[in-house]
Amino acid sequence: MTDLHGRTALVTGGASGIGAACARALAAAGARVTVADIDGDAAGALAAELGGEAWQVDLTDVRALDGVRLDTDILVNNAGVQHVSPIEEFDPERFSFILRLMLEAPFLLIRAALPAMYDRGHGRIINVSSVHGLRASPFKSAYVAAKHGLEGLSKVTALEGAAHGVTSNCVNPGYVRTPLVERQIADQARVHGIPESEVLETVLLTESAIKRLVEPEEVAALAVWLASAAAAMVTGASHTMDGGWSAR
């Protein structure tokens, strides 16, 4: 039921972290994968490894994305960044940048992919959200706002796409063992006034019942299932993988 032979997939932020894990897992299931990333060299290297294609793209250039048309069976909106700062010190341009990358770009890519999906009567939209799409944490105003917006976009896509065989879901991990999370440690230590050695236990995992980071391959396994025929009746949902964080 998770055989994806004959399907095509596009993964944004696909050259590293969760995106790379998703690209590898989709390819292992049989899909031909396009790795989309601002780092063209890294995207090309992974695409070559998987026998797929690379797309070097700056997803914050939303005007350029406005004219894009995509022909793919599976779209994984994964690209993202983080910025940790109190609201009163949060740079407005950085706030706008994060919303362009993590909300406007997914909208434009979904918009670009739906016509071909509708023509085929089949499509899978998988939005890599976060527990922060369902819960808030201090000092992450842009990230939390973008992920909450992505949740709403995903649900609207599910309602509009249902009659055309297109599903849309969010995957909501807690903190994942990726470079994005590792780069937060110094900032988290600064805003919380604690040593970097205490960040993992006292900040990142404090709300999680299972006291470890999520592995990228675990997120990818859920994404592959959502892309498969086994998940044909699963749409408009948010699938938590947060170690029990959102159970509180």
N, C-alpha and C positions, 0 to 999 in steps of 0.2 A: 504493500500500500504506500510505501515511501519511494517507489521507483520513479525517478524523474527523467529517465531517458527520453529524448525527443523534446524536452522542455528547454527554454532559455531563461537565464536569470541575470539580473543586473544588481550589483551590490555597491552602494555608495560608501565611501570611507573604507573601501574594500582591501586596502593594501596592508592594514595592520589591525591588531586588536580583535574586537568582535567581528568586524567586517571581514578580515582575513579568515577567521574561523568559519564564518558563514559561507564564504566563497569556497573554501576547501570542502566543507560538508555538502554543499549543493552539488559540487562537481563530483564528489564521491558517490552521490546518489544518482548521478547520470546526467545532470543538467550541464549545458554549455554556458559558462559563466563569463560575464563582462565585469571586470574589476574597475570601478570608477573611483578615482582618487586625485587629489591635487598633486600628489607626488607621482609623477609619470613614470619615473624609473622603477619605483617600488611596485606600482601597478603592473608595469610591463613584465617585471620579474615573476610576480605571482601568476599573472595570466599565462606566461610561458610554461610555468610549472604545471598549471592545470589544463593546458591545452585550450585556453579560452582567449579572450580579447581584453585589451586595456583601453580605458577612456580617461585621459588626463583632463580634468575639469575642475574649475573653480566654482563651487556651488553657491558662493556668495554673490556671484555676478548674475543676479536674477534677471537682468534685462536680456542677457545672452540665452538664458534658459527658456525665456518666453516663447522662442520660435522652435524649440526642440520637439521632435516627435520620436517616440520610442516604440520599438516593436519587440516586446519581451513578455514572456509568460509570467515571470516572477520578478517583482520589484522589492528590493530590501532597502528601505530608507534607514541608513545607519550612521552616516557621517555626523560628527558632533565634536564640540569642544566644551571646556569648562572654564569658568572664571569665578574666583572666590573673593568677595568683597562686600562690605556693608553697603546698603542701598545709597546712603548719603555720599559714599565715596566711589560708587560704581560709575565708570566712564560711560556716558550715553552712547558713544560710537561703538564701544564694545558690546553694549546691550543690543544695539541694532544689528551688529554683525552676527551675534549668536542667534537672534530671531530669523535673520535671513538664511543662515545655514541650516537651522534645525526646524524651521516651520515653513518659511516661504519656499525654500528649495524642495522639500517633500511635496508641497502642494503642486508646484510646477511640474515635478517629475510624474506625480500621479496623473495630473492633467494631460501630460504628454503620452502616458502609457495606456490610458483607458480606451481610446478609440480602437486600437488594434486588439486589445483584450475583448472589447465588446464585439468586434467583428468575428473573433474566434469563439465567442461564447465561453471563455475561460480566462481566469487571471487570478493571481495571488499578490496582494499588497501586504507586506510585512514591515511594520514600523517599529524600529528598535527604540522604544521609549525607555522608561526607568521607573523605579519605585517613586522617583520624584515627579512622575506624571500623575501619581495618585496621592502623594504626600509632599509636604514642604520641609525644607531645612533652611536655617538662617544662612545668610551670606551667598545665596545662589539664586538671586531674583531672576536673572535672565534665563538660566538653565531650567528652573522650575516653571517659569512662564512658558517657555518654548515647549517643554514636554507636556504640560497641561493642554496647550493648544494642539499639539500633535494627537493627543488622545481624542479630542473633539473632531479633528479632521479625519482621523481613522474611522470613527463611527459614522460620520456623514458619508464617507466613501463606501462603507459597508451597506448602508441603506440604498444609495444610488446604484451600486454595482450588483446587488443581489439578483435582479431580474436578468442580468447579462452573464451570470456564472462567475462573477468576480467577488472574491472575499477580501476583507481588510481587517487586520488584527494588529494589536500592539503586543510586544514582548517587553516585560517590565522587570529587568534584573535589579538587584541591589548593586553594591559596589563590585565591579568585575576586575579581575587581575589583568589590567591593561596599562599601557603608557599614560593614558588620560588620567587614570586614578593615581598612578604613581606621581605624576606631576603636581597633584593637588596637595601632597603631604606638607610641603613647606608653607604653602598659603594657609592651609588649615591650622598648622601650628601657630602661624602669625596671628590670625584673627581670633583664635581661641586662647592665645597666651600660654601655650604648653610646648614641651619639647617635641620634636618630630618623632621621636621614638614612642610617644604615647598616642599619636594620632590614630593609628589603626584600631587600637582597643577602645579608646575613650571617645572617638568621634565617628569613624567609619563603621564600626561594627556594634556600636552601643545599642541600636534598635533591633539588630538581627538576633533571632533566637539561635540560629546556627552560626557559630563564631568563626567564620572563614569567608574569604572572598569567593565570589562566583567565578568559575573558570569560563573563558570564552567558548570553549567547546560545548559547554552545557547550554549556553544561549543558542549556539548554532544548531544543536540537536533539536531544540524546540522550533527554530525557524524552519528546518527541513520538514518537520512534521506538519507545520502550518502550510507549507508549500505543496503538500502531498494530497492525493485523493482521499486519504483517511480523514482529512480535516475539512471536507467539502461542506459540512453543516456548521462549521465554526466560523463565525464572522461577527464583527462589531464588538469583540471582546478584548480584554486586557489580561494577559497571562503573566501573573507574578512569578518571579524566580528570585525572591528576596530573602530567603532564609527565615521567613516568618515576620519580617519587619512590619508589613501592612496588616498583619493579624492583630496588632495592638490597637 
